[in-house]
Amino acid sequence: MPPNGWKDTYPPVLKLLQPKLRRRAIVLADNIFTFKRALRPYVEYVQSGQNGFVSSTLDISDGFELSVFMG
């Protein structure tokens, strides 16, 4: 399995960009199944319902997290 060190940047990058997102902006993250442990904080953040996103994991290829920013 390839190194996944950069996957831990998903949450801080999203939080950095979040103030600039328009309502109903779509955010797509890949490799959700391949790097399940490393991406758990990201998935929990967008699926919590407390951070402005509606999100669902899509069972396509290695997994995609499809998130819509609701503001």
C-alpha positions as CSV (number, residue, x, y, z in Angstrom):
1,M,0.0,0.0,0.0
2,P,1.4,3.5,-0.9
3,P,2.3,5.9,1.9
4,N,-0.6,8.0,3.1
5,G,1.1,10.9,5.0
6,W,-0.6,13.5,2.8
7,K,-4.1,12.2,3.6
8,D,-3.8,13.8,7.0
9,T,-3.9,17.2,5.3
10,Y,-7.5,16.7,4.1
11,P,-9.1,18.2,7.3
12,P,-6.8,21.2,7.7
13,V,-7.0,22.1,4.0
14,L,-10.8,21.8,4.0
15,K,-11.0,24.0,7.1
16,L,-8.7,26.6,5.4
17,L,-10.9,26.7,2.3
18,Q,-14.3,26.4,4.0
19,P,-14.8,30.2,4.6
20,K,-14.4,30.7,0.9
21,L,-16.9,28.0,-0.2
22,R,-20.2,29.1,-1.7
23,R,-23.4,27.6,-0.5
24,R,-23.9,24.2,-2.3
25,A,-20.3,23.9,-3.2
26,I,-19.3,20.3,-3.9
27,V,-16.2,18.8,-2.3
28,L,-15.1,15.3,-3.4
29,A,-12.5,13.3,-1.6
30,D,-11.0,10.0,-3.0
31,N,-9.5,6.8,-1.6
32,I,-12.0,6.7,1.4
33,F,-11.9,2.9,1.5
34,T,-8.2,2.5,0.7
35,F,-7.1,4.9,3.5
36,K,-10.0,4.4,5.9
37,R,-8.1,4.9,9.1
38,A,-6.1,7.9,7.8
39,L,-9.2,9.6,6.5
40,R,-11.5,8.9,9.4
41,P,-11.1,12.4,10.9
42,Y,-12.0,13.9,7.5
43,V,-15.1,11.7,7.1
44,E,-16.2,12.4,10.6
45,Y,-15.9,16.1,10.1
46,V,-18.0,16.3,6.9
47,Q,-20.6,13.7,8.1
48,S,-21.1,15.1,11.6
49,G,-23.8,17.5,10.6
50,Q,-22.2,20.2,12.7
51,N,-19.8,21.7,10.3
52,G,-22.0,22.9,7.4
53,F,-21.8,19.8,5.2
54,V,-24.2,17.1,4.0
55,S,-22.0,14.2,3.1
56,S,-22.2,10.6,1.9
57,T,-19.6,7.9,1.1
58,L,-20.0,6.6,-2.4
59,D,-19.1,3.0,-3.1
60,I,-17.3,3.8,-6.3
61,S,-13.7,2.4,-7.0
62,D,-11.6,3.1,-3.8
63,G,-14.4,5.2,-2.3
64,F,-15.4,8.8,-2.7
65,E,-16.8,11.1,0.0
66,L,-19.3,13.5,-1.7
67,S,-19.9,16.5,0.4
68,V,-22.1,19.5,-0.2
69,F,-21.5,22.7,1.8
70,M,-24.7,24.1,3.1
71,G,-23.2,27.0,4.9
